[in-house]
């Protein structure tokens, strides 16, 4: 019973954390492993939060399989009327953050 109560409490606490705090910041390790500049990853994160957050709560990238991101992002970017340049930034950020 104690384990169940702890699990529910932990789930509630995670749900109370603002979404922008659950979406990882771009860092040097992410830039090095992805080969994408920090500035580009930062731009992608900002776009991800702003654009994706217009329709739904952004999902932490690591909670979705990379193969699924490749399927989902193009359609979502199209629905959000994101330019191809911004789509590239969002994709680079999400894929780099998903590997973290």
HELIX and SHEET records of a PDB file:
HELIX    1   1 UNK A    2  UNK A   16  1                                  15    
HELIX    2   2 UNK A   19  UNK A   22  1                                   4    
HELIX    3   3 UNK A   28  UNK A   34  1                                   7    
HELIX    4   4 UNK A   38  UNK A   47  1                                  10    
HELIX    5   5 UNK A   48  UNK A   52  3                                   5    
HELIX    6   6 UNK A   61  UNK A   63  5                                   3    
HELIX    7   7 UNK A   66  UNK A   79  1                                  14    
HELIX    8   8 UNK A   84  UNK A   98  1                                  15    
END                                                                             
